[in-house]
Amino acid sequence: MAQQQQQGMDSALFERRLRPVYDNLEVGNNRKALQESEKLLRKHPTLLCARALKGLSLLRLGRYDESHGCLQAVAEEKPTDDSTLQVLSFCYREMEQLDKIVELYQHAVKQNPGNEELLAHLFISHVRVEDYKAQQAVALQLYKAQPKNAYYFWSVISVVFQGIRGPESALPEKRKIYLGLAQRMVEKHIKEGKLETEQEAFLYLHILKLQNKYQEAWEFLTGELCAKLYPGAPVSMKFELLKELGNWRELNELLQQLLDADRDRWDYYKEYIQSSFELLKLSPKEEKNGEKDSLARCQEFLQGIIESSERKKRGPYLARLELHQRMRANKLPAEELIGDFDEMVIEYFNLFGDKSCCTHDIALFLPTISMKQRQALASKLLLESGVSSTSLPQNKEQMQKHLCALQISRMCGSHMELPTDHLIAFYTALKLHYEHGRSTFGKKLLATEMGPSDAYALLAANVMYDLSRREHKSDHLFEALCLLQYVLRNSTSNFHVKLLSLKIYHLFGCQVGAQEMYEYLDIKQIQLDSMGYVHCQLLPLGGRFSGTRTVYDATLKFFTNSYKERLEYIALTYRFCTFSKMEEFMNFKERLTNSLQYVACSVEAQICDLVSCYGNVTQNLSAYSAMSIEPAEDRIAWHELSDNRDLDAIIRWDPLHQVNAAEERKESFDQEVEVLQVRSLMLRLFASFIDLYHGTGVKDVPAGTETATLELLRESWTGLFQRLRLMNYKPLPQPFLVNLLPTRLHLLLELPYERFFDDLAQLVLDLHSGSGKLAEQCKRVGDNVIIVMDVCVKTIAECNEGNGKDGLWSRREQQQNVAASLEASYNDILSLYALLLSVLNDKLQVSSKTKTKKRTADNKENGPQPISEKERSQMVQELMRQLKHKLEACDAAIRTWKAPVLPRDLSSFMSDMSLKPEVEATLIGDVSATFKDSHELMVTELRNLLKDKIRMAAK
């Protein structure tokens, strides 16, 4: 009846009355939208679209229970009109309940079986949940109802995805069946002459390639039909097929034609050189006259391009170096055919040394020559630059060549062998070169431009880190930080300077400075995933959990918002039949969904929320319930976690023979995953403690199995730490400034994490059962608190004692120990312990009041009786009293924690900086003040946190 009334209304009147609700929702005025929808419902109480809009308004206002009830009531009416279905779909997308959208459209299609629009919406709803089999069935229904090519190929791509992404894709025979079926479906369409678009031709080629049917794919690609439908087929597709077919001669000729037309395509040159080497491997039967000289022909071709090009381009010169390198690797006479390697590099340097990319171009070919030859080449390049130790660059181009030569020199390891006094002199020279370049060539720059001489300062910062590491002192690195801040004042858009400054602030444990640099970087959108690691993973032990939560919120907001967008992008590729982009979008979605950065931030944010609980027990439990933590369910797909970090964003010129970026990435990722394992399991274990006493699901489990989840998680906890110790992970080395900082893994293993939470689990179990060993277990947990306290007090004492020598060099390690003991990554040990005791005490006090004191004779005959609820409550209260005293002792120790003292006075630093006198005092003073502010803010936050926990323990 409701739907009939709605359908009977005049459509114009219907739209006009709902328009105010839509308008208010669009501008974010959700309260007004709710009022308008309620006003409309008073006149038309059965109007489904208005009821759905009311549910959306309530959802946006955060009134989730009311919204759920409203939406559920509308869904039960099984609406079929498009406006109501669209509003409900929008609500379920926001709530991430995509399966309910499927149900909505399934009911609607049952009532209107041939409705093309409803079937299309049903298909897209299956796309969002990745149900490929259901997609295929709906697509065939659509094609029968409306025989359009788009719907037919929806069913084809659904079959393909069943073979390569579906639940049966891991079985080779099933994959073969699905892909064979998809091929036959397309071939049937080809025979009937129904193939119409380039995307349909692409899909057929893709299906053939997935089955390794390269010959058929090549024949189709070069055939008349494909030329007609897909004239813009990418050349890379031809490369791929010719390589798979081993048709190197044709590939070689094709690449020659393409390079004649576009002479600066480095990707083409690499393929061309590879094809030349493959031609050399041909057996005598397949050789033709002159084919043995394929490398000579390659050299002649490259030389011809170089000589005939009016404008010098990097591509052919790099290709010649690549050919030389590959010939040496294959022990072929490279010098005989091409010439001397050093002379070719010097020629390239003279031509392109004034471009910033020259350094990394030359670095591509350095690993294949000996260390002695590298350093000799570096010396030659310095001479070629025309700048000596007593001269300055005469123009911007010469300055860039000098920079390139210095960077190559560092990559060749020349700086690492210099004595300390020479390194200091080199640093001074770099500062002078920076200042000269800035004042001479860096005037009238736009705000978005980088200074032409900024690279001198970046190189100087790396040199000073080498000095600090060599001497284990912070003064050189502090001076480098001041220099970088000076550069940043002159070149506000240089993100390389910001990234290095951020790294140094984190090295010194200065979270305020690090946060300033992170905000200055203005990282947003996808960068929050690829670049967030420079800051987010180092936050938990910085001692400032309130600011940390803000950073996590911004990061998680991107992931949650973009998740809905990613689903819609995939849906759009179906709507427009853009088959060539489908897998790309799907892979992108999976990488973001399984991003280590996303999962780690989610777990840390939940722990932070638990630690932030400081109200009464009811409020704290309400906040805990809103987190929806399921202790029995591990929601993380551990084997699918993706490392999306962009480790190349920070520019580096470190010695190539001492850098193994791939190994560093792998080791760092493995350790970060282990840290996440510990943190996630700790969160679930703690949640199982709470759920045992206040969980809603405990009532539903069979008697005697209430503690099963807790016991299983406890066993996993101890097993995890045993495995980590057997793995024997090593801390990440820190030979250079750009290296990743060590992970928290070793700190978690050194502190009593394992023992503390294992004993805490036993305490919760004993309290639940009333075990006779409860008093002993209480003592063990109390002793663990004392151990944690001792680490904190001892570290603060050591920090204060070493402050007179060098207050910064070991500051980060000491600060981490204090934060990990007191706060333990948001006070895991003591804050979570305080929260748990308050929950246990509340539950036991209520139980002891309601528990009957009557005991029957049968109970006495059944063996030892459990400890009474009253006695358990008293023991918990005693633990809370002990914790309160220890937290007060912590607070007293933190009160005495002194701010870091610089190893030298400011006047000494100013004399070393050798910058403009008018900026030296304010520059160094500002950086010093940042360290002081960071310490004071950290101490204030830690003390406020402790006061909250003291109040919690005193209740």
Secondary structure as UniProt FT lines:
FT   HELIX           2..8
FT   HELIX           11..26
FT   TURN            27..28
FT   HELIX           30..43
FT   TURN            45..46
FT   HELIX           48..60
FT   TURN            61..62
FT   HELIX           64..76
FT   HELIX           82..94
FT   TURN            95..96
FT   HELIX           98..111
FT   TURN            113..114
FT   HELIX           116..128
FT   TURN            129..130
FT   HELIX           132..145
FT   HELIX           149..164
FT   TURN            167..170
FT   HELIX           172..191
FT   TURN            192..193
FT   HELIX           198..210
FT   TURN            211..212
FT   HELIX           214..221
FT   HELIX           224..229
FT   TURN            231..232
FT   HELIX           235..245
FT   HELIX           248..261
FT   TURN            263..264
FT   HELIX           266..280
FT   HELIX           284..286
FT   TURN            289..290
FT   HELIX           291..293
FT   HELIX           294..308
FT   HELIX           314..329
FT   TURN            330..331
FT   HELIX           334..337
FT   HELIX           341..352
FT   TURN            353..354
FT   TURN            356..357
FT   HELIX           358..363
FT   TURN            364..365
FT   TURN            367..368
FT   HELIX           371..385
FT   TURN            389..390
FT   HELIX           396..411
FT   TURN            412..414
FT   HELIX           415..417
FT   HELIX           420..441
FT   TURN            443..444
FT   TURN            447..448
FT   TURN            452..453
FT   HELIX           454..471
FT   HELIX           475..490
FT   TURN            492..493
FT   HELIX           495..507
FT   TURN            508..509
FT   HELIX           511..521
FT   TURN            525..526
FT   HELIX           527..530
FT   HELIX           532..534
FT   HELIX           536..538
FT   TURN            540..541
FT   HELIX           545..575
FT   TURN            576..577
FT   HELIX           579..593
FT   HELIX           596..611
FT   HELIX           617..626
FT   TURN            631..632
FT   HELIX           638..640
FT   TURN            647..648
FT   HELIX           656..658
FT   HELIX           661..694
FT   HELIX           697..700
FT   TURN            703..704
FT   TURN            706..707
FT   HELIX           708..727
FT   TURN            737..738
FT   HELIX           745..750
FT   TURN            751..752
FT   HELIX           753..769
FT   TURN            772..773
FT   HELIX           774..806
FT   TURN            807..810
FT   HELIX           811..818
FT   HELIX           819..823
FT   TURN            824..827
FT   HELIX           828..850
FT   HELIX           857..861
FT   HELIX           869..895
FT   HELIX           906..913
FT   HELIX           917..954
//
